[in-house]
C-alpha cells in the first residue's frame, strides 16, 4: 500500500493519488488536488465544478489515464460505488420512460419504485427533477387551533372590554395562553387599562 508523502509534490491518500497544486481553487488545506481530476481538467480545458465527479471506469484508482476517466454527477458516482446492482438506474434517469409511467399510465411513485428496484423517494426526486411532480418543502403545518389569538387587532379589541379569563372562556383555551399572546403583541390587559384610566381621571 502506498503511503502519504506530503511535501514531495505527490501523495497518496484514501486510495487516490494527489498532486501538489497550491494555486488550484479546489485544492485542500495542504495545496493538493486529486490527480485524476487534474487529468480531466487538462482534457476539457477548464476547472471541474465542485459537484462534478471523475469516475475510474475500470475501478483502478491509480489508473489515471484519460481513457479510464469519465465525468459524472455526484448522484451517479454514489450509485456506481454504493448502489445496488439490481436497481434499474438508467430508467430512473430516462425522462421519456418516467413520463409515460407517471403521466400516461398513471402509476404512483411506489409502484414505479417496485418496478425499478429502488426506494419510492428516489422516484419522487427523479420526477421532481424532470418537472413531473413537486416535492413539498418540509412537513405540512398543523391547522391553527385558536386563530383569533394570532390576530393582534382582534385580541387588542377584546382585551379592552374583556379580561384574560373571559377571553380564555370565549375561545375555550387556558388563560395563560391568552396572556402569552397579549405579551407577544404588547397588549395591555383590561385590568391594567382600567387602572390607567382611573389614575388619569384622578
C-alpha positions in Angstrom: 0.0 0.0 0.0 1.4 3.4 -1.0 2.0 5.8 1.9 1.4 9.5 2.1 4.4 11.7 1.2 3.2 15.2 1.9 5.7 17.9 0.9 7.2 16.0 -2.0 4.7 17.2 -4.6 2.9 13.9 -4.8 0.9 12.0 -2.1 -1.4 9.0 -1.7 -4.5 9.1 0.5 -7.6 7.0 0.6 -6.5 5.0 -2.4 -6.1 8.1 -4.6 -3.0 9.9 -6.0 -2.6 13.6 -5.2 -0.5 16.3 -6.9 0.5 19.5 -5.2 -1.1 22.5 -7.0 -1.4 25.2 -4.4 -2.9 27.7 -6.8 -5.8 25.4 -7.7 -9.2 26.9 -6.5 -10.3 23.5 -5.1 -7.1 22.3 -3.5 -7.1 21.0 0.1 -5.6 22.8 3.0 -2.2 21.4 2.1 -2.4 22.5 -1.5 -3.1 19.1 -3.0 -5.5 18.0 -5.7 -6.5 14.5 -6.9 -4.5 13.6 -9.9 -7.5 12.2 -11.9 -9.3 15.5 -11.6 -6.3 17.4 -12.9 -6.1 15.0 -15.9 -9.7 15.6 -16.7 -9.4 19.3 -16.3 -6.5 19.3 -18.7 -8.6 17.5 -21.3 -11.7 19.7 -21.0 -9.7 22.9 -20.7 -11.4 24.2 -17.5 -11.7 23.6 -13.8 -14.2 21.0 -12.7 -17.2 22.2 -10.8 -17.5 21.1 -7.2 -20.5 18.9 -8.0 -18.7 17.1 -10.9 -17.0 13.8 -10.1 -14.4 11.9 -12.1 -15.1 8.1 -12.2 -12.5 5.4 -12.9 -14.1 3.1 -15.5 -12.0 0.0 -14.6 -12.2 0.6 -10.9 -8.5 1.1 -10.5 -8.0 4.4 -8.7 -4.3 4.6 -9.7 -5.1 4.3 -13.4 -5.4 8.0 -14.2 -5.2 7.6 -18.0 -7.7 9.8 -19.7 -9.3 6.7 -21.4 -10.2 5.4 -18.0 -11.9 8.6 -16.7 -15.3 10.0 -17.2 -17.2 12.9 -15.7 -20.4 12.0 -13.8 -22.6 13.6 -11.3 -22.4 13.0 -7.5 -25.6 11.0 -7.7 -24.3 8.8 -10.4 -21.0 8.4 -8.5 -22.7 7.2 -5.3 -24.8 4.8 -7.3 -21.7 3.3 -9.0 -19.9 2.7 -5.7 -22.7 2.1 -3.2 -25.8 1.5 -5.3 -27.5 -1.9 -5.7 -26.6 -3.7 -9.0 -30.2 -4.8 -9.3 -31.6 -1.3 -9.5 -32.5 -0.1 -13.0 -30.9 3.4 -12.6 -30.8 4.0 -16.4 -34.7 4.0 -16.4 -34.8 6.4 -13.4 -32.7 8.9 -15.5 -34.9 8.4 -18.6 -37.4 11.3 -18.7 -39.4 9.8 -21.5 -39.9 6.5 -19.7 -40.8 8.2 -16.4 -43.3 10.5 -18.1 -45.0 7.5 -19.7 -45.2 5.6 -16.4 -46.3 8.5 -14.2 -48.3 10.8 -16.5 -49.6 8.5 -19.3 -50.1 5.2 -17.4 -50.9 6.9 -14.1 -48.6 4.8 -11.9 -47.7 6.0 -8.4 -44.1 6.6 -7.3 -44.4 3.5 -5.1 -45.4 1.2 -8.0 -42.7 2.6 -10.2 -40.1 2.1 -7.4 -41.0 -1.6 -7.1 -40.5 -2.0 -10.9 -37.1 -0.3 -10.7 -36.0 -1.9 -7.5 -35.3 1.3 -5.7 -37.0 3.3 -2.9 -40.0 5.5 -3.6 -38.1 8.6 -2.5 -35.6 8.1 -5.4 -38.5 8.0 -7.8 -40.2 11.1 -6.3 -36.9 13.1 -6.6 -36.4 12.0 -10.2 -40.0 13.1 -11.0 -39.2 16.5 -9.4 -36.0 16.9 -11.4 -37.9 16.4 -14.6 -40.7 18.7 -13.6 -43.3 16.0 -13.4 -44.0 16.3 -9.7 -43.4 18.8 -6.9 -41.8 17.8 -3.6 -43.4 19.6 -0.7 -40.9 21.6 1.4 -40.8 20.4 5.0 -43.7 18.9 6.9 -47.2 20.4 6.5 -48.1 22.8 9.3 -50.9 21.7 11.5 -54.0 24.0 11.5 -54.0 26.9 13.9 -56.2 25.9 16.9 -57.0 29.4 18.1 -56.7 31.7 15.0 -58.2 34.7 16.9 -55.1 34.8 19.1 -52.9 35.2 16.0 -54.9 38.4 15.1 -53.4 41.3 17.1 -56.3 43.7 16.2 -58.9 41.2 17.4 -57.0 40.5 20.6 -56.5 44.2 21.3 -60.2 45.0 20.8 -61.2 42.1 23.1 -58.6 43.0 25.7 -60.3 46.4 26.2 -63.7 45.0 27.1 -62.9 41.5 28.4 -60.5 40.1 31.0 -58.0 37.4 30.2 -60.2 34.8 31.9 -63.2 35.9 29.8 -61.2 35.8 26.6 -60.0 32.3 27.5 -63.5 31.1 28.2 -64.8 32.6 25.0 -62.1 30.8 22.9 -62.1 27.6 25.0 -58.4 27.8 25.9 -56.5 28.4 29.1 -55.8 31.9 30.5 -52.0 31.5 30.3 -52.2 31.2 26.5 -54.1 34.5 26.2 -51.6 36.2 28.5 -48.7 34.9 26.3 -50.2 36.4 23.1 -51.1 39.6 24.9 -47.4 40.0 26.0 -46.3 39.0 22.5 -48.2 41.8 20.8 -47.6 44.3 23.6 -51.3 44.5 24.5 -52.3 45.7 27.9 -54.9 43.7 29.8 -58.3 45.2 30.8 -57.2 45.5 34.5 -54.1 47.5 33.6 -56.1 49.5 31.1 -58.8 50.4 33.7 -56.2 51.3 36.3 -54.5 53.7 33.9 -57.9 55.3 33.2 -58.6 55.7 36.9 -55.2 57.2 37.6 -55.6 59.7 34.8 -59.1 60.8 35.8 -58.0 61.4 39.4 
